[in-house]
């Protein structure tokens, strides 16, 4: 998931470059519609943020389910050190 999020952040990380290539210079003003280009950049940013948010919420949901299951197992087996380590690892993810 971290790798996927890193890839999805590319547009945010390169925002200065994106703005520089989106907003036309004086020599290109007549060839490019800056309003439309900015709208497209904005939509691209919003799509990226929405996708990232969906993935993060899905990860939290799945990890929370795993934590709940591990807590239930932990109550049955108090002495299981490996189970406790796994539970702590999953809780750290959340």
N, C-alpha and C positions, 0 to 999 in steps of 0.2 A: 504494500500500500504506500509506503514511503516513496518508493521509486515512481509510482504512478502519480502521486501528488507532486513530486519534483518536476515531472514532465508537464503536468497540467499548470504549473506555475510559470512556465516559460514566458507566456505573454505578459504576465505581471513583471517578471524580472527584466524583460526587454521593453518596457513601456516607453522609455525615452526614445529608443530607436524607432519604435512603432509610431510615436507621435511625429518624429522627425520625417519619417517616410510618408505619413498620412497627410500632413499639412503641406500643401504645395508651396514652393518658392514662387517668387514673382514671375519667373520665366515660365512656370507651369500652371499659373492661375487659370488660364483659359482652357486648358486641356483636362483639368481634373475638377470635379465638383467637391469642394472641401466639406460641405455640409453632409453630403451622402457618404463620403469617405469616413468622416468622423462618426456618423451614425453606425456604419459597419464596424468600426473599431470598438465603439461602445457596446454593440450587440455581441461582438466576439468576447469582450471582457465579461459581460454579464453571463454569457453561456458558460465560459470557463469557471466563473465563480459558482454558478448553479450546479454544475457537474461536480466540482470539488466538494461543495457542501453536501450533496447527495451521497458521495462516496464516504465522506467523513462520518456522516450520521449513520450510514449502513454499517461501517466498521464499529462504531460505538455500540450500536444495537447488537451486533453479533458477539462482540467481546463481552458485553454485559450479560448476555445469555450464558456464555461460557462461565463467567464469574459466578453467576447464580447456581449453575450446575455444580461447579467445584465447591461452592460453599455448602451445598446440600451433601455432597460426598464427604466433605471435611467433618461435618457434624456426625457422620456415621463412623468415620475413622480418624479419631483425634490424634493418633500417634503416627500417621503417615506423613513423614517429612517431605517426600517427593511431591505429594499432593499439595502440601502447604507451599512449597516453592513454586509450583505451577500456578497456584491461586494468586500468589503475590505477583508473579510475572504478568498474569492477565489483568490484575488490578492496576498495575503500573501502566499497561497499555491504555486503559480507559482514562 
